[in-house]
Amino acid sequence: MELYEAIHARQCIRSYGDGRIPDGVVERLLEAAVAAPSAGNLQSWRFYVVAEPRLKEGLARAARQRFVGQASHVIVVCADLVTAENGYGDRGRELYCFQDAAAATQNLFLAATAEGLAACWVGAFDEAAVSRLLDLPARFRPVALVPLGYPGGTTGRRPRKPLSEVAEWR
Ligand SMILES: Cc1cc2nc3c(=O)[nH]c(=O)nc-3n(C[C@H](O)[C@H](O)[C@H](O)COP(=O)(O)O)c2cc1C
């Protein structure tokens, strides 16, 4: 799939069919994630790959979003606060690590689209509950849950504001 095609085909899909995504495919997605840019190439991110049903259910509860538990895998994307702070002080801890993690998450999404997989970006969840469930070190702040699976249905493309509303040329 061409890059532009993947960019425009991508959508958040919240319904997943049966079947476990092979580990090799999940690894390809993670390789795509870590190909993202990061401040100073410090790669202030960490990924937890969750396939165990009890943990997926726990993530769904922490997000109060049931579809999360129905995915084949849930990738928990974390910002590495310490690596970013060591490199860039306050700006690293308060900004760069989140930008790094977001760039990696979008790469993961595009790769999932190119693989014909379904994914959704889930940002609304109880961070403390996720950290407890996965026993995350304090330096890793969970910033996104990405349920992945075989598509069980699509929602249709959501409209975007026109460029004239969101972009200015100077
Ligand atoms: C930072 C962020 C947080 C989001 N949180 C959630 C969420 O908690 N639950 C959910 O179902 N979708 C969530 N989404 C997905 C958006 O609702 C979705 O991207 C938006 O409606 C546009 O639809 P599309 O991605 O299909 O183009 C989130 C997206 C982003 C970027």
The ligand as an SDF file (V2000), in Angstrom:
LIG
                    3D

 31 33  0  0  0  0  0  0  0  0999 V2000
   -5.1410   11.6720   21.6270 C   0  0  0  0  0  0  0  0  0  0  0  0
   -6.2880   10.8010   21.1460 C   0  0  0  0  0  0  0  0  0  0  0  0
   -7.1020   10.2060   22.0650 C   0  0  0  0  0  0  0  0  0  0  0  0
   -8.1520    9.3760   21.6460 C   0  0  0  0  0  0  0  0  0  0  0  0
   -8.8860    8.6950   22.5860 N   0  0  0  0  0  0  0  0  0  0  0  0
   -9.8510    7.8500   22.1590 C   0  0  0  0  0  0  0  0  0  0  0  0
  -10.5420    7.0540   23.1050 C   0  0  0  0  0  0  0  0  0  0  0  0
  -10.2780    7.0810   24.3070 O   0  0  0  0  0  0  0  0  0  0  0  0
  -11.5050    6.2060   22.6490 N   0  0  0  0  0  0  0  0  0  0  0  0
  -11.8070    6.1030   21.3140 C   0  0  0  0  0  0  0  0  0  0  0  0
  -12.6890    5.2960   20.9720 O   0  0  0  0  0  0  0  0  0  0  0  0
  -11.1650    6.8500   20.3890 N   0  0  0  0  0  0  0  0  0  0  0  0
  -10.1870    7.7060   20.7700 C   0  0  0  0  0  0  0  0  0  0  0  0
   -9.4650    8.4180   19.8470 N   0  0  0  0  0  0  0  0  0  0  0  0
   -9.7790    8.2650   18.4080 C   0  0  0  0  0  0  0  0  0  0  0  0
  -10.5230    9.4740   17.8510 C   0  0  0  0  0  0  0  0  0  0  0  0
  -11.8490    9.4860   18.3290 O   0  0  0  0  0  0  0  0  0  0  0  0
  -10.4660    9.4080   16.3120 C   0  0  0  0  0  0  0  0  0  0  0  0
   -9.1350    9.4560   15.8850 O   0  0  0  0  0  0  0  0  0  0  0  0
  -11.2330   10.5840   15.6940 C   0  0  0  0  0  0  0  0  0  0  0  0
  -12.6030   10.5130   15.9540 O   0  0  0  0  0  0  0  0  0  0  0  0
  -11.0480   10.6260   14.1660 C   0  0  0  0  0  0  0  0  0  0  0  0
  -11.4700    9.4010   13.6020 O   0  0  0  0  0  0  0  0  0  0  0  0
  -10.4760    8.5250   12.7110 P   0  0  0  0  0  0  0  0  0  0  0  0
   -9.2460    8.2330   13.5340 O   0  0  0  0  0  0  0  0  0  0  0  0
  -11.2480    7.2730   12.3920 O   0  0  0  0  0  0  0  0  0  0  0  0
  -10.1340    9.3300   11.5010 O   0  0  0  0  0  0  0  0  0  0  0  0
   -8.4160    9.2110   20.2510 C   0  0  0  0  0  0  0  0  0  0  0  0
   -7.5630    9.8220   19.3240 C   0  0  0  0  0  0  0  0  0  0  0  0
   -6.4990   10.5850   19.7640 C   0  0  0  0  0  0  0  0  0  0  0  0
   -5.5410   11.1680   18.7400 C   0  0  0  0  0  0  0  0  0  0  0  0
  1  2  1  0
  2  3  1  0
  2 30  2  0
  3  4  2  0
  4  5  1  0
  4 28  1  0
  5  6  2  0
  6  7  1  0
  6 13  1  0
  7  8  2  0
  7  9  1  0
  9 10  1  0
 10 11  2  0
 10 12  1  0
 12 13  2  0
 13 14  1  0
 14 15  1  0
 14 28  1  0
 15 16  1  0
 16 17  1  0
 16 18  1  0
 18 19  1  0
 18 20  1  0
 20 21  1  0
 20 22  1  0
 22 23  1  0
 23 24  1  0
 24 25  2  0
 24 26  1  0
 24 27  1  0
 28 29  2  0
 29 30  1  0
 30 31  1  0
M  END
$$$$
